[in-house]
Amino acid sequence: MKPTRIRDLLAIFAVVAIGVGVIAFAFYERLPRLALAAPLSLLLVAAFEAFTAPATRARLDGRPGTKPIMPILVARYAALAKASSTAAAVAAGIWTGIFAYAATHRGSFGYATNDAVLASVGVLAAGLLLVAALRLERACRARPPSA
């Protein structure tokens, strides 16, 4: 499995943000209202990955007071991290597209201000998930053997 490339995540983010912005421009008043649960779920996964990364690295390094980690668990964490970083890029694109439209149309729709605030929380949550996922992926890398 190759490491996640930032340029790939940026491309995903840009395509999704532009696409959602176009959809919001055409159908915003018909879209369902935003719920606070969506960005909070991203924060929950980000917290799990943020706390798992240093523990995984410590166990891989065999630091005192840690148990050895099973290789299959490291592989699963690495797969989770790769999937989470892609999901974070998609989520950040979605929230950015919604924020861009809602923030510029606060006077047109009564609920646009609330949507802009929730979208900004969503962008922040997606950013935190992205950072946590990249840290977990990096923690799962095997170090070269020391001679």
PyMOL commands that set and color helices and strands:
alter all, ss='L'
color gray80, all
select helices_A, chain A and resi 6-30+37-61+71-104+112-139
alter helices_A, ss='H'
color red, helices_A
deselect
rebuild
show_as cartoon
